[in-house]
């Protein structure tokens, strides 16, 4: 018998189409029943402007073994987006004493299997990182041009909501749609 991932037992706020809390459910149930909840995603850069990119472990409940261009996760029941963004960035990067990530925008991510509101943040991390091996198999800080090149590689599967965060951040900064075009 396979052990259920630890994260499946997290209690989440379930929200309506206006991002108002309407109930609570365990993450595993929210995922299985496609209940709308909240996530925080943080695009992390180093002082040179390179983007933190990583590959998720095979044990992750959602999008296992895929590359990601943001860190973050589900907002726990009663937790704010801001609290989640700081907690998740610190946990995934293995860093204490991070500044608060800067909020940029919120959007509704929907796919046939998932639905959640994503609040997108940015953060410059000047501290040495030591990512959690339970969460991250591989990581690096990549220059923007190298990241954009890799995003076009066949077989380089990227977490879809993280990719959407990246594309929307590029547009927010006036850099086109994330496909190499400049706005």
C-alpha positions as CSV (number, residue, x, y, z in Angstrom):
1,X,0.0,0.0,0.0
2,X,1.3,3.4,-0.9
3,X,1.6,6.0,1.9
4,X,-0.5,9.1,1.3
5,X,1.7,12.2,0.9
6,X,1.9,14.3,4.1
7,X,0.6,17.4,2.2
8,X,-2.7,15.6,1.5
9,X,-3.6,16.1,5.2
10,X,-3.3,19.9,5.2
11,X,-6.5,21.7,6.0
12,X,-7.4,24.3,3.4
13,X,-10.0,27.1,3.1
14,X,-12.3,26.4,0.1
15,X,-13.3,29.6,-1.7
16,X,-16.0,30.8,-4.1
17,X,-15.6,32.5,-7.5
18,X,-14.9,35.8,-5.6
19,X,-12.2,34.3,-3.4
20,X,-14.4,34.3,-0.3
21,X,-14.1,31.4,2.1
22,X,-17.1,29.1,2.0
23,X,-15.7,26.0,3.8
24,X,-12.8,23.9,4.6
25,X,-11.4,20.6,3.3
26,X,-8.3,18.5,3.5
27,X,-5.9,19.1,0.6
28,X,-6.3,15.5,-0.7
29,X,-10.1,15.9,-0.8
30,X,-9.8,19.4,-2.3
31,X,-7.6,18.0,-5.1
32,X,-9.7,14.8,-5.7
33,X,-13.0,16.8,-5.8
34,X,-11.5,19.9,-7.7
35,X,-12.5,22.3,-4.9
36,X,-11.4,25.8,-5.4
37,X,-8.7,27.0,-2.9
38,X,-5.8,29.4,-2.6
39,X,-2.1,29.2,-3.5
40,X,0.8,31.6,-3.2
41,X,3.6,31.6,-5.9
42,X,6.8,33.5,-5.5
43,X,9.3,34.1,-8.3
44,X,12.7,34.2,-6.6
45,X,15.7,36.0,-8.2
46,X,19.2,36.3,-6.9
47,X,20.9,39.7,-6.7
48,X,22.1,39.2,-10.3
49,X,18.5,38.9,-11.5
50,X,18.7,35.2,-12.3
51,X,15.5,33.2,-11.7
52,X,15.4,30.3,-9.2
53,X,14.3,27.2,-11.1
54,X,13.8,23.7,-9.7
55,X,12.5,20.2,-10.3
56,X,9.9,18.9,-7.9
57,X,10.4,15.5,-6.3
58,X,8.4,12.5,-7.5
59,X,6.6,12.4,-4.1
60,X,4.8,15.8,-4.6
61,X,1.0,15.5,-4.5
62,X,0.5,17.8,-7.5
63,X,2.8,18.0,-10.6
64,X,5.4,15.5,-9.3
65,X,8.8,15.5,-11.1
66,X,8.1,18.6,-13.1
67,X,10.2,21.7,-13.4
68,X,9.0,24.9,-11.7
69,X,9.9,28.6,-12.1
70,X,8.2,29.7,-8.8
71,X,8.2,28.5,-5.2
72,X,5.1,28.4,-3.1
73,X,2.2,26.3,-2.2
74,X,-1.3,26.0,-0.9
75,X,-2.6,28.6,1.6
76,X,-3.5,26.8,4.8
77,X,-6.9,27.2,6.5
78,X,-6.9,30.6,8.2
79,X,-3.6,31.7,6.7
80,X,-3.2,34.8,4.6
81,X,-1.6,34.8,1.1
82,X,1.2,36.9,2.5
83,X,1.9,34.5,5.4
84,X,1.9,31.6,3.0
85,X,4.2,33.3,0.5
86,X,6.9,34.0,3.1
87,X,6.5,30.6,4.8
88,X,6.7,28.6,1.6
89,X,9.6,30.6,0.2
90,X,11.6,30.1,3.4
91,X,10.8,26.4,3.5
92,X,11.5,25.6,-0.1
93,X,14.6,27.7,-0.3
94,X,15.8,26.5,3.1
95,X,16.4,30.1,4.2
96,X,15.5,32.0,7.4
97,X,15.2,35.7,7.6
98,X,13.8,36.4,4.1
99,X,12.2,39.8,3.4
100,X,8.5,39.7,2.7
101,X,7.8,38.8,-0.9
102,X,6.2,41.6,-2.9
103,X,2.7,40.9,-4.1
104,X,2.0,41.6,-7.8
105,X,-1.4,40.3,-8.7
106,X,-3.9,37.5,-8.2
107,X,-5.6,35.3,-10.9
108,X,-7.8,32.2,-11.1
109,X,-5.9,29.2,-12.4
110,X,-8.2,26.5,-13.8
111,X,-7.6,23.3,-15.7
112,X,-9.8,20.2,-16.1
113,X,-8.3,18.7,-12.8
114,X,-7.5,21.8,-10.7
115,X,-8.9,25.2,-9.7
116,X,-7.3,27.7,-7.4
117,X,-6.6,31.4,-6.9
118,X,-2.9,32.2,-7.2
119,X,-1.5,35.3,-5.6
120,X,1.9,36.0,-7.4
121,X,4.8,37.5,-5.6
122,X,8.4,38.5,-6.4
123,X,11.4,38.2,-4.1
124,X,15.1,38.9,-4.3
125,X,17.0,36.4,-2.2
126,X,20.5,37.6,-1.1
127,X,21.0,34.7,1.2
128,X,22.6,31.3,0.3
129,X,19.8,28.8,-0.4
130,X,19.6,25.2,0.7
131,X,16.4,23.8,-0.8
132,X,14.5,21.0,0.9
133,X,15.4,17.6,-0.5
134,X,11.9,16.4,0.3
135,X,10.5,19.1,-2.1
136,X,13.2,19.7,-4.7
137,X,15.4,17.2,-6.7
138,X,17.4,19.8,-8.6
139,X,17.8,23.6,-8.6
140,X,19.7,26.5,-10.1
141,X,19.5,30.2,-10.6
142,X,19.2,30.7,-14.4
143,X,19.7,33.9,-16.4
144,X,16.4,35.0,-18.1
145,X,17.6,34.2,-21.6
146,X,18.6,30.7,-20.5
147,X,15.3,30.1,-18.7
148,X,13.4,31.2,-21.8
149,X,15.5,28.8,-24.0
150,X,14.8,25.9,-21.6
151,X,11.1,26.7,-21.5
152,X,11.0,25.9,-25.2
153,X,12.9,22.6,-25.0
154,X,10.9,19.4,-25.8
155,X,10.5,17.2,-22.7
156,X,11.2,20.1,-20.3
157,X,7.8,19.7,-18.5
158,X,7.0,22.8,-16.5
159,X,4.3,23.1,-13.8
160,X,1.5,24.8,-15.7
161,X,0.4,27.3,-13.1
162,X,4.0,28.2,-12.4
163,X,4.5,28.8,-16.1
164,X,1.4,30.9,-16.2
165,X,2.8,32.9,-13.2
166,X,6.0,33.5,-15.1
167,X,4.3,34.6,-18.3
168,X,2.0,37.0,-16.5
169,X,4.9,38.4,-14.5
170,X,6.8,39.0,-17.8
171,X,3.7,40.8,-19.2
172,X,3.3,42.8,-15.9
173,X,6.9,44.0,-16.3
174,X,6.3,44.8,-20.0
175,X,8.3,41.9,-21.5
176,X,5.7,40.3,-23.8
177,X,4.0,37.0,-23.2
178,X,7.0,34.9,-22.0
179,X,7.6,33.4,-25.4
180,X,10.7,35.5,-26.1
181,X,8.7,38.5,-27.4
182,X,9.3,41.9,-26.0
183,X,6.4,44.2,-25.3
